[in-house]
C-alpha cells in the first residue's frame, strides 16, 4: 500500500522474486558487494521494497531515507553511513 488510501499494487511472489533478482544483478553490475552500504531515497512505492530486498539478497546493508527529507538531511545520512551507492 502506498501513502494514499486506495493506492496499492498487487504482485505475486514469483513476480517479486524476478524483479528482486533483476535489481540485485543491477546492483552487482554497479560494483555493490556483500558488506557495502547502500542508501535508498524513494517514496512508498513497490520499487522501494524491491531495492530493499535486492540489497538483502546480495548481502549489502541498506539505509532507507524517505523522500520527504531535504537534500541536506539526505547528504548527512549518506556521509554518516558511508554508503557507496544511492538509489533514487
N, C-alpha and C positions, 0 to 999 in steps of 0.2 A: 504494500500500500504506500502511496505517495503522501505528500503533505496535504493535499486537498481531499475532502471526502468524496468518494467515488472515483478517485484517481488510483487505479490499480492495474496490474498486469498479471496474467496467468501464464505460467510456464511449466513444462513438465521437467521432471528430474533429468531425463535424457537430454533435453534441450539445454538445460542449465549446465550440465556436465560438459557438453560440447562447447558452449561459449566460454566456460571457465578454462578448459584445456587450450582453446584457441588463444585466449588472452594470456595464459601462462607462457605459451610459446612466444607471444609478442614481447613479454617481459624478458624472457631469456635472450631473445634476439637483440634487446637493448642492453644486454650485459648484466641484468639483475640475477643474482645467485643467492643461494642459501645464506642467511645471516645479514644480507643487505637490508637497508631500511628504505621504505617507500612511503611517501605521503600521498594521500588521496583527497582531492579537493572537488567534491561533487555534491549536488543536491540529492535528495532521497529518490533515486531512480534505480532501475534494475542494474545499470552498469556499475553502480557503487558496490552492490553485492557481488557482481562478477569479478570486479577488480580485487575486492577483499579476499574472496575465495581463491583467486588465481595466485595472489601473494602467498596465502597459506599453503597452497599446493606445491609451490617451489621452495618453501621454507623462508621466504622473505618476511621481515617484520613490517607491519603496516600501521600507519597513523592516519586516522580519519580526521580531516578538518572540514566541517560542514560549510557549505557555500555562503552562509551568512556572515562569515568572518571577513574582516577587512584585509587588504593586501599586507599591511604592516603585521597584523596578527598571524597571517599565513607565513610571512617571512620569518618571524620569531620562532614559530613551531618547526619550520624546516631547519633552521640553524640549530635549534635545541636538540633535535633528534639526529642531526647529521645525515639526512636522507640523501640517497643517490639518485632518486627519480621522483618526479611529481606527476601524478595522473590528474588531469583536469577534464 
